[in-house]
């Protein structure tokens, strides 16, 4: 009866040499594809909005102003996030 309640530990699988390097390379390749997909997706959305503006006879200049304002806002937020990350890294490095 004691044999049924005993839990056996599983041994961890031995790792293959160079596995981390292969995963790192695969991640870099996926990152390049992701960036390309994001850029192409943004281009398609921009072209779709331009086409829709012409079809619905909207003011294209006003839509471009909105798009530029949105782009500047997002760019500013990204710059603030990068600045915050750099400051955190500097503080951690100084506290070591």
C-alpha positions, -999 to +999 in steps of 0.1 A: +000+000+000+029+024+007+041+019-028+010+034-043+012+067-023+049+073-029+056+100-054+086+094-075+107+124-086+113+128-122+148+133-134+154+165-155+162+158-191+198+164-200+202+195-221+217+193-255+248+214-260+242+246-280+204+245-274+204+280-260+223+294-291+198+277-314+168+292-295+185+326-296+190+325-333+154+313-339+142+342-318+161+367-338+147+353-371+112+355-357+118+391-345+128+401-381+097+386-395+076+402-368+090+437-377+083+431-414+047+420-406+041+451-384+055+475-411+035+458-439+003+458-417+007+495-409+012+503-447-020+483-456-040+501-429-027+535-441-036+527-477-071+514-466-078+546-447-067+567-477-089+547-500-119+550-476-114+587-473-116+591-511-146+568-514-165+587-486-153+621-499-137+631-466-111+658-462-078+639-467-057+668-453-076+667-420-072+629-418-035+632-424-033+658-396-050+634-373-027+606-383+004+628-378-008+639-344-014+602-334+020+592-347+037+620-327+018+610-296+028+574-299+064+583-307+066+605-277+052+577-254+077+553-269+106+577-263+094+582-227+093+544-222+128+540-236+141+569-214+125+552-183+141+519-192+175+535-196+172+553-163+162+522-145+192+503-159+215+531-149+201+531-113+205+494-110+240+495-123+249+523-098+234+504-069+255+472-075 
